[in-house]
Amino acid sequence: ICELKETGIDEYEKLLSASAAMDAVRWKEMYDKTGCKEDPHRAYEYLKDFISTRIISLDGEWLND
């Protein structure tokens, strides 16, 4: 999981960036109507933060026993 957080998510972002850009073009009208205009990079950063927090939490539960 640490490897996923450190390098894997960044690799997925690079791999999917062209698809995300085309998705934004294809669904622009829907995104505009729903107010969904978030930067795709923020979603990857959120995922890394979430995984980091979970690792700390789970390590505290599992490694302190």
Backbone as XML, in Angstrom:
<?xml version="1.0"?>
<chain id="A" units="angstrom">
  <residue number="1" name="ILE">
    <atom name="N" x="0.830" y="-1.186" z="0.000"/>
    <atom name="CA" x="0.000" y="0.000" z="0.000"/>
    <atom name="C" x="0.875" y="1.250" z="0.000"/>
  </residue>
  <residue number="2" name="CYS">
    <atom name="N" x="1.994" y="1.215" z="0.718"/>
    <atom name="CA" x="2.877" y="2.388" z="0.743"/>
    <atom name="C" x="3.413" y="2.693" z="-0.652"/>
  </residue>
  <residue number="3" name="GLU">
    <atom name="N" x="3.743" y="1.642" z="-1.409"/>
    <atom name="CA" x="4.228" y="1.853" z="-2.775"/>
    <atom name="C" x="3.141" y="2.491" z="-3.641"/>
  </residue>
  <residue number="4" name="LEU">
    <atom name="N" x="1.898" y="2.048" z="-3.453"/>
    <atom name="CA" x="0.781" y="2.646" z="-4.183"/>
    <atom name="C" x="0.690" y="4.131" z="-3.873"/>
  </residue>
  <residue number="5" name="LYS">
    <atom name="N" x="0.808" y="4.462" z="-2.606"/>
    <atom name="CA" x="0.709" y="5.865" z="-2.197"/>
    <atom name="C" x="1.886" y="6.680" z="-2.722"/>
  </residue>
  <residue number="6" name="GLU">
    <atom name="N" x="3.087" y="6.123" z="-2.646"/>
    <atom name="CA" x="4.289" y="6.877" z="-3.009"/>
    <atom name="C" x="4.457" y="7.055" z="-4.515"/>
  </residue>
  <residue number="7" name="THR">
    <atom name="N" x="4.203" y="6.017" z="-5.292"/>
    <atom name="CA" x="4.449" y="6.123" z="-6.738"/>
    <atom name="C" x="3.267" y="5.672" z="-7.586"/>
  </residue>
  <residue number="8" name="GLY">
    <atom name="N" x="2.492" y="4.734" z="-7.114"/>
    <atom name="CA" x="1.431" y="4.148" z="-7.929"/>
    <atom name="C" x="0.343" y="5.123" z="-8.320"/>
  </residue>
  <residue number="9" name="ILE">
    <atom name="N" x="-0.090" y="5.955" z="-7.394"/>
    <atom name="CA" x="-1.162" y="6.905" z="-7.692"/>
    <atom name="C" x="-0.678" y="7.928" z="-8.717"/>
  </residue>
  <residue number="10" name="ASP">
    <atom name="N" x="0.557" y="8.371" z="-8.583"/>
    <atom name="CA" x="1.114" y="9.304" z="-9.565"/>
    <atom name="C" x="1.192" y="8.657" z="-10.946"/>
  </residue>
  <residue number="11" name="GLU">
    <atom name="N" x="1.556" y="7.379" z="-10.988"/>
    <atom name="CA" x="1.609" y="6.665" z="-12.262"/>
    <atom name="C" x="0.211" y="6.537" z="-12.870"/>
  </residue>
  <residue number="12" name="TYR">
    <atom name="N" x="-0.779" y="6.234" z="-12.036"/>
    <atom name="CA" x="-2.157" y="6.161" z="-12.539"/>
    <atom name="C" x="-2.613" y="7.515" z="-13.072"/>
  </residue>
  <residue number="13" name="GLU">
    <atom name="N" x="-2.244" y="8.572" z="-12.375"/>
    <atom name="CA" x="-2.633" y="9.911" z="-12.830"/>
    <atom name="C" x="-2.053" y="10.193" z="-14.210"/>
  </residue>
  <residue number="14" name="LYS">
    <atom name="N" x="-0.782" y="9.875" z="-14.400"/>
    <atom name="CA" x="-0.158" y="10.082" z="-15.718"/>
    <atom name="C" x="-0.839" y="9.224" z="-16.781"/>
  </residue>
  <residue number="15" name="LEU">
    <atom name="N" x="-1.111" y="7.987" z="-16.433"/>
    <atom name="CA" x="-1.739" y="7.055" z="-17.367"/>
    <atom name="C" x="-3.133" y="7.519" z="-17.774"/>
  </residue>
  <residue number="16" name="LEU">
    <atom name="N" x="-3.875" y="8.078" z="-16.823"/>
    <atom name="CA" x="-5.269" y="8.441" z="-17.068"/>
    <atom name="C" x="-5.493" y="9.907" z="-17.417"/>
  </residue>
  <residue number="17" name="SER">
    <atom name="N" x="-4.445" y="10.708" z="-17.437"/>
    <atom name="CA" x="-4.622" y="12.147" z="-17.642"/>
    <atom name="C" x="-5.256" y="12.484" z="-18.988"/>
  </residue>
  <residue number="18" name="ALA">
    <atom name="N" x="-4.869" y="11.796" z="-20.049"/>
    <atom name="CA" x="-5.469" y="12.064" z="-21.357"/>
    <atom name="C" x="-6.952" y="11.702" z="-21.345"/>
  </residue>
  <residue number="19" name="SER">
    <atom name="N" x="-7.299" y="10.603" z="-20.714"/>
    <atom name="CA" x="-8.703" y="10.205" z="-20.616"/>
    <atom name="C" x="-9.495" y="11.207" z="-19.789"/>
  </residue>
  <residue number="20" name="ALA">
    <atom name="N" x="-8.909" y="11.708" z="-18.716"/>
    <atom name="CA" x="-9.593" y="12.697" z="-17.880"/>
    <atom name="C" x="-9.832" y="13.982" z="-18.664"/>
  </residue>
  <residue number="21" name="ALA">
    <atom name="N" x="-8.856" y="14.381" z="-19.471"/>
    <atom name="CA" x="-9.008" y="15.596" z="-20.280"/>
    <atom name="C" x="-10.120" y="15.419" z="-21.305"/>
  </residue>
  <residue number="22" name="MET">
    <atom name="N" x="-10.160" y="14.260" z="-21.947"/>
    <atom name="CA" x="-11.213" y="14.008" z="-22.935"/>
    <atom name="C" x="-12.573" y="13.886" z="-22.255"/>
  </residue>
  <residue number="23" name="ASP">
    <atom name="N" x="-12.605" y="13.314" z="-21.078"/>
    <atom name="CA" x="-13.850" y="13.215" z="-20.317"/>
    <atom name="C" x="-14.399" y="14.609" z="-20.013"/>
  </residue>
  <residue number="24" name="ALA">
    <atom name="N" x="-13.512" y="15.512" z="-19.643"/>
    <atom name="CA" x="-13.927" y="16.882" z="-19.343"/>
    <atom name="C" x="-14.489" y="17.575" z="-20.584"/>
  </residue>
  <residue number="25" name="VAL">
    <atom name="N" x="-13.913" y="17.272" z="-21.744"/>
    <atom name="CA" x="-14.429" y="17.847" z="-22.993"/>
    <atom name="C" x="-15.777" y="17.229" z="-23.336"/>
  </residue>
  <residue number="26" name="ARG">
    <atom name="N" x="-15.847" y="15.912" z="-23.265"/>
    <atom name="CA" x="-17.062" y="15.191" z="-23.644"/>
    <atom name="C" x="-18.243" y="15.552" z="-22.755"/>
  </residue>
  <residue number="27" name="TRP">
    <atom name="N" x="-18.010" y="15.693" z="-21.463"/>
    <atom name="CA" x="-19.094" y="15.902" z="-20.506"/>
    <atom name="C" x="-19.123" y="17.328" z="-19.959"/>
  </residue>
  <residue number="28" name="LYS">
    <atom name="N" x="-18.491" y="18.283" z="-20.665"/>
    <atom name="CA" x="-18.401" y="19.662" z="-20.186"/>
    <atom name="C" x="-19.770" y="20.241" z="-19.839"/>
  </residue>
  <residue number="29" name="GLU">
    <atom name="N" x="-20.740" y="20.057" z="-20.708"/>
    <atom name="CA" x="-22.071" y="20.619" z="-20.452"/>
    <atom name="C" x="-22.676" y="20.053" z="-19.167"/>
  </residue>
  <residue number="30" name="MET">
    <atom name="N" x="-22.548" y="18.741" z="-18.980"/>
    <atom name="CA" x="-23.073" y="18.125" z="-17.761"/>
    <atom name="C" x="-22.317" y="18.640" z="-16.532"/>
  </residue>
  <residue number="31" name="TYR">
    <atom name="N" x="-20.981" y="18.736" z="-16.635"/>
    <atom name="CA" x="-20.187" y="19.228" z="-15.514"/>
    <atom name="C" x="-20.582" y="20.662" z="-15.168"/>
  </residue>
  <residue number="32" name="ASP">
    <atom name="N" x="-20.801" y="21.477" z="-16.194"/>
    <atom name="CA" x="-21.204" y="22.860" z="-15.960"/>
    <atom name="C" x="-22.563" y="22.924" z="-15.254"/>
  </residue>
  <residue number="33" name="LYS">
    <atom name="N" x="-23.492" y="22.072" z="-15.663"/>
    <atom name="CA" x="-24.835" y="22.068" z="-15.061"/>
    <atom name="C" x="-24.801" y="21.620" z="-13.605"/>
  </residue>
  <residue number="34" name="THR">
    <atom name="N" x="-23.950" y="20.649" z="-13.317"/>
    <atom name="CA" x="-23.920" y="20.091" z="-11.959"/>
    <atom name="C" x="-22.916" y="20.793" z="-11.051"/>
  </residue>
  <residue number="35" name="GLY">
    <atom name="N" x="-22.110" y="21.672" z="-11.633"/>
    <atom name="CA" x="-21.108" y="22.370" z="-10.825"/>
    <atom name="C" x="-19.885" y="21.528" z="-10.546"/>
  </residue>
  <residue number="36" name="CYS">
    <atom name="N" x="-19.745" y="20.427" z="-11.244"/>
    <atom name="CA" x="-18.601" y="19.526" z="-11.054"/>
    <atom name="C" x="-17.447" y="19.998" z="-11.934"/>
  </residue>
  <residue number="37" name="LYS">
    <atom name="N" x="-16.644" y="20.891" z="-11.389"/>
    <atom name="CA" x="-15.530" y="21.445" z="-12.164"/>
    <atom name="C" x="-14.200" y="21.243" z="-11.448"/>
  </residue>
  <residue number="38" name="GLU">
    <atom name="N" x="-14.124" y="20.248" z="-10.624"/>
    <atom name="CA" x="-12.919" y="20.034" z="-9.826"/>
    <atom name="C" x="-11.742" y="19.618" z="-10.690"/>
  </residue>
  <residue number="39" name="ASP">
    <atom name="N" x="-10.604" y="20.124" z="-10.339"/>
    <atom name="CA" x="-9.358" y="19.769" z="-11.005"/>
    <atom name="C" x="-9.075" y="18.287" z="-10.746"/>
  </residue>
  <residue number="40" name="PRO">
    <atom name="N" x="-8.874" y="17.490" z="-11.806"/>
    <atom name="CA" x="-8.618" y="16.050" z="-11.605"/>
    <atom name="C" x="-7.416" y="15.782" z="-10.706"/>
  </residue>
  <residue number="41" name="HIS">
    <atom name="N" x="-6.405" y="16.650" z="-10.759"/>
    <atom name="CA" x="-5.215" y="16.455" z="-9.922"/>
    <atom name="C" x="-5.581" y="16.471" z="-8.434"/>
  </residue>
  <residue number="42" name="ARG">
    <atom name="N" x="-6.556" y="17.293" z="-8.063"/>
    <atom name="CA" x="-6.980" y="17.358" z="-6.657"/>
    <atom name="C" x="-7.537" y="16.024" z="-6.183"/>
  </residue>
  <residue number="43" name="ALA">
    <atom name="N" x="-8.211" y="15.307" z="-7.066"/>
    <atom name="CA" x="-8.764" y="14.005" z="-6.692"/>
    <atom name="C" x="-7.642" y="13.017" z="-6.362"/>
  </residue>
  <residue number="44" name="TYR">
    <atom name="N" x="-6.564" y="13.050" z="-7.131"/>
    <atom name="CA" x="-5.432" y="12.163" z="-6.848"/>
    <atom name="C" x="-4.740" y="12.556" z="-5.544"/>
  </residue>
  <residue number="45" name="GLU">
    <atom name="N" x="-4.610" y="13.848" z="-5.298"/>
    <atom name="CA" x="-4.011" y="14.310" z="-4.044"/>
    <atom name="C" x="-4.885" y="13.904" z="-2.856"/>
  </residue>
  <residue number="46" name="TYR">
    <atom name="N" x="-6.196" y="14.023" z="-3.014"/>
    <atom name="CA" x="-7.121" y="13.594" z="-1.962"/>
    <atom name="C" x="-6.937" y="12.106" z="-1.684"/>
  </residue>
  <residue number="47" name="LEU">
    <atom name="N" x="-6.816" y="11.303" z="-2.744"/>
    <atom name="CA" x="-6.644" y="9.863" z="-2.574"/>
    <atom name="C" x="-5.359" y="9.554" z="-1.818"/>
  </residue>
  <residue number="48" name="LYS">
    <atom name="N" x="-4.267" y="10.235" z="-2.157"/>
    <atom name="CA" x="-3.010" y="10.018" z="-1.435"/>
    <atom name="C" x="-3.136" y="10.412" z="0.033"/>
  </residue>
  <residue number="49" name="ASP">
    <atom name="N" x="-3.795" y="11.516" z="0.312"/>
    <atom name="CA" x="-4.006" y="11.933" z="1.700"/>
    <atom name="C" x="-4.865" y="10.923" z="2.456"/>
  </residue>
  <residue number="50" name="PHE">
    <atom name="N" x="-5.914" y="10.430" z="1.792"/>
    <atom name="CA" x="-6.789" y="9.447" z="2.417"/>
    <atom name="C" x="-6.017" y="8.171" z="2.765"/>
  </residue>
  <residue number="51" name="ILE">
    <atom name="N" x="-5.216" y="7.687" z="1.810"/>
    <atom name="CA" x="-4.445" y="6.467" z="2.054"/>
    <atom name="C" x="-3.436" y="6.689" z="3.183"/>
  </residue>
  <residue number="52" name="SER">
    <atom name="N" x="-2.789" y="7.832" z="3.198"/>
    <atom name="CA" x="-1.822" y="8.130" z="4.269"/>
    <atom name="C" x="-2.493" y="8.110" z="5.633"/>
  </residue>
  <residue number="53" name="THR">
    <atom name="N" x="-3.658" y="8.728" z="5.716"/>
    <atom name="CA" x="-4.399" y="8.767" z="6.977"/>
    <atom name="C" x="-4.822" y="7.371" z="7.402"/>
  </residue>
  <residue number="54" name="ARG">
    <atom name="N" x="-5.287" y="6.567" z="6.458"/>
    <atom name="CA" x="-5.707" y="5.202" z="6.777"/>
    <atom name="C" x="-4.527" y="4.355" z="7.240"/>
  </residue>
  <residue number="55" name="ILE">
    <atom name="N" x="-3.384" y="4.505" z="6.596"/>
    <atom name="CA" x="-2.200" y="3.743" z="6.995"/>
    <atom name="C" x="-1.835" y="4.077" z="8.432"/>
  </residue>
  <residue number="56" name="ILE">
    <atom name="N" x="-1.821" y="5.349" z="8.771"/>
    <atom name="CA" x="-1.501" y="5.764" z="10.136"/>
    <atom name="C" x="-2.511" y="5.176" z="11.117"/>
  </residue>
  <residue number="57" name="SER">
    <atom name="N" x="-3.774" y="5.262" z="10.775"/>
    <atom name="CA" x="-4.836" y="4.750" z="11.643"/>
    <atom name="C" x="-4.729" y="3.241" z="11.827"/>
  </residue>
  <residue number="58" name="LEU">
    <atom name="N" x="-4.568" y="2.523" z="10.727"/>
    <atom name="CA" x="-4.489" y="1.066" z="10.820"/>
    <atom name="C" x="-3.214" y="0.610" z="11.507"/>
  </residue>
  <residue number="59" name="ASP">
    <atom name="N" x="-2.102" y="1.289" z="11.242"/>
    <atom name="CA" x="-0.855" y="0.952" z="11.944"/>
    <atom name="C" x="-1.041" y="1.126" z="13.449"/>
  </residue>
  <residue number="60" name="GLY">
    <atom name="N" x="-1.740" y="2.177" z="13.846"/>
    <atom name="CA" x="-1.993" y="2.403" z="15.265"/>
    <atom name="C" x="-2.831" y="1.298" z="15.883"/>
  </residue>
  <residue number="61" name="GLU">
    <atom name="N" x="-3.769" y="0.774" z="15.134"/>
    <atom name="CA" x="-4.633" y="-0.297" z="15.624"/>
    <atom name="C" x="-3.909" y="-1.645" z="15.633"/>
  </residue>
  <residue number="62" name="TRP">
    <atom name="N" x="-3.215" y="-1.955" z="14.566"/>
    <atom name="CA" x="-2.651" y="-3.285" z="14.389"/>
    <atom name="C" x="-1.260" y="-3.439" z="14.983"/>
  </residue>
  <residue number="63" name="LEU">
    <atom name="N" x="-0.464" y="-2.382" z="14.978"/>
    <atom name="CA" x="0.912" y="-2.526" z="15.414"/>
    <atom name="C" x="1.111" y="-2.234" z="16.895"/>
  </residue>
  <residue number="64" name="ASN">
    <atom name="N" x="0.119" y="-1.679" z="17.558"/>
    <atom name="CA" x="0.249" y="-1.383" z="18.984"/>
    <atom name="C" x="-0.203" y="-2.526" z="19.866"/>
  </residue>
  <residue number="65" name="ASP">
    <atom name="N" x="-0.661" y="-3.609" z="19.274"/>
    <atom name="CA" x="-1.128" y="-4.756" z="20.083"/>
    <atom name="C" x="0.001" y="-5.641" z="20.508"/>
  </residue>
</chain>
